[in-house]
Amino acid sequence: MKNESPVLTWFSFITLLLFSIACIMPFILLISASLTDQSSIIVDGYSFVPNVFSTSAYEFLMSRGSDIFRAYGISVFITVFGTVVGVAITLLIAYPLSRKVTPHRSLILFIVFFSILFNGGLVPTYLIYAQFLEMKNTIWALIIPGLLTNGYYIMLMRVFLQGSMEPALIESAELDGANEYRILWHIVIPLSTSVMATIGLFTAIMYWNDWTNGMVYITDPSLFSIQNLLQRIMQDVQFIVTNLDSSNAGSALQEMPSDTVKMAIAVIGSLPILLAYPFFQKYFIKGIMFGAVKG
Amino acid sequence: MNQVPLVSQPMALQKAKKKKNNYLKHSPLLIMMIPALLYLLINSYLPMFGIVIAFKDINFAKGILQSDWVGMANFEYLFKTSDAYIITRNTILYNLLFIVLGTILSFSAAIMLNEIKNKVLLRTFQAVITMPHLISWVIISYLVYAFLSPDTGFMNHTVMPMLGNEDGISWYTEAKHWPVILSLVDFWKTVGYGSIVYFAALLGINEEYYEAARIDGASRMKQIFNITIPLIAPVIIMLMLLRLGRIFYSDFGLFYQVPLNSGALFNATATIDTYVFNGLLGSGDMGMSAAAGVYQSIVGFILVITVNYFVRRKNKDSALF
């Protein structure tokens, strides 16, 4: 006899099914809205099935695609660059912190740890990057602030390395005359590929989704990431909706992306991550579990 | 304790030399850490000194260091307005709601996942319910807008007429609806993710407990209440406590992006984070914004330390430090 109750199993199944549908539904609405004819939207509003099917929103975007493609390019660049550098410097500090022989280990551990607990807040951080380092309107403003996100990943990787590396293995390598860099390259890195991949995945998602740095530090539209482009489009439409009365809004709205184009841009903005998700969802879920167990 | 006289002179020298050798030998380990430490210096430690600007009258013409000291004036202004009360209230109440209800929902979802024995089905559910966690707040604001847009939204065009309200609701200007909207959006984004965290904890329960209970004739429901919940309770309490320590911080994207930073919704959607941000980027006062930031950092820090103290007393392994 199996240890389960059919009633409970069915209840769980139906509840989870409904929850899953609720998770997907907004995307269906978004995609359907982007594939509806503009004049039909004005009459019927956004709906889950296009009343009058039309791809004109996408054709419009393709004809004026340069902003979108550039924003894509910037998003891809900051994601790849930021993730590679971020994971590298995380490993480079987490590994020495996992070794007992490292000089000043406890002091540095405290420095990392305190940065998780306390921070100066947004305004002083802004002044450091914008005024002191003059990073405003440079691509670095989209990369540097996110490199380590916070010290949490350092702690996570350190715990992993302490658990998976035998001190005897490193000692014997040292006896064989390997220096610290060789040990790092030939022993530590091969052993920590899984944790690096996990942290890399979460860092990459963070970079791809980040819009706050762009909003704070970037005013030059040619440096907008895809999130910032989306954010600006939404903001400008909202500005018109809330600040102009309807008699004036008509003329201004004609220059704005229309209702369907707006939804189409959001689809294009979320598409890469949604298409890639089936391939990395296994690691994503494993990563959440890893963080839950270790953290 | 003074041990030096117990060690003979050459041995002490030898020890010192060995220590120096050790230092040299392991100096590459120090060099490796330089990039990350440099980052922490720029991103975390220099801004800590920047806290002084909350005590200054910022004047960009004079520069930050040369700006006049105003003592606690920025804080006095901040706490004289109703803003300080509203942002503190919103930050804490939303967090409490999210922690309590969010935990219940996440844990319930985890228990249900645990009842799904079909591997393919289980993986599919896990993948779908964690997907919202993957989506940026900007995209989510579009998703919400598709429902709530006053002219073209699904709610005003389809749902409200069905409920007998032909005019619809001006969602982005009526504050009273937003506690419900923000909660729904928060749960939509976080419950699936949270359920995976609890599901990971459920996997750690020894199957033998359930087997023994089954032999004793306990139903599956009974097993959940008498085995699962008591065994997972410490994990739930720890995670709730840790979130309680961050009760002074809000999810900025949720409160800024989803309501489209609409000023009419200030009462229901402003939190400390959105207030600081708006102060920095225009619509607010920079000095008050910096003061609010310092207020958040310090109270937040005290809360984390306090909460950690209690967590540590209960269970040393779960404590942050």
Interface residues (C-beta under 8 A of the other chain):
Chain A: M1 N3 E4 S5 L8 T9 F11 S12 F13 T15 L16 L17 F19 S20 A22 C23 I24 P26 F27 L29 L30 A33 I41 I42 D44 G45 Y46 S47 F48 A88 I89 T90 L92 I93 Y95 P96 L97 R99 V101 T102 P103 H104 I108 I111 V112 F113 S115 I116 L117 F118 N119 G120 G121 L122 V123 P124 T125 Y126 L127 I128 Y129 Q131 F132 L133 I144 P145 L147 L148 G151 I154 N179 E180 Y181 L184 I205 W208 N209 D210 W211 T212 M215 V216 Q227 L230 Q231 M234 Q235 Q238 V241 T242 D259 K262 M263 A266 G269 S270 I273 L274 Y277 P278 Q281 K282 F284 I285 I288 M289 G291 A292 V293
Chain B: N22 Y23 H26 S27 P28 L29 L30 M32 M33 P35 A36 L37 Y39 L40 I42 N43 S44 Y45 L46 P47 M48 F49 G50 I51 I53 A54 I64 A109 I111 M112 L113 E115 I116 K117 L121 R123 T124 F125 Q126 A127 V128 I129 T130 M131 P132 L134 I135 S136 W137 V138 I139 S141 Y142 L143 V144 Y145 A146 F147 S149 P150 D151 T152 G153 F154 N156 H157 T158 Y172 T173 W188 V191 G192 Y193 I196 V197 F199 A200 A201 G204 Y210 E211 R214 S219 R220 M221 Q223 F252 G253 Q257 L260 N261 S262 A264 D273 V276 F277 G279 L280 L281 M286 S289 A290 G293 V294 Q296 S297 F301 V304 I305 L320 F321
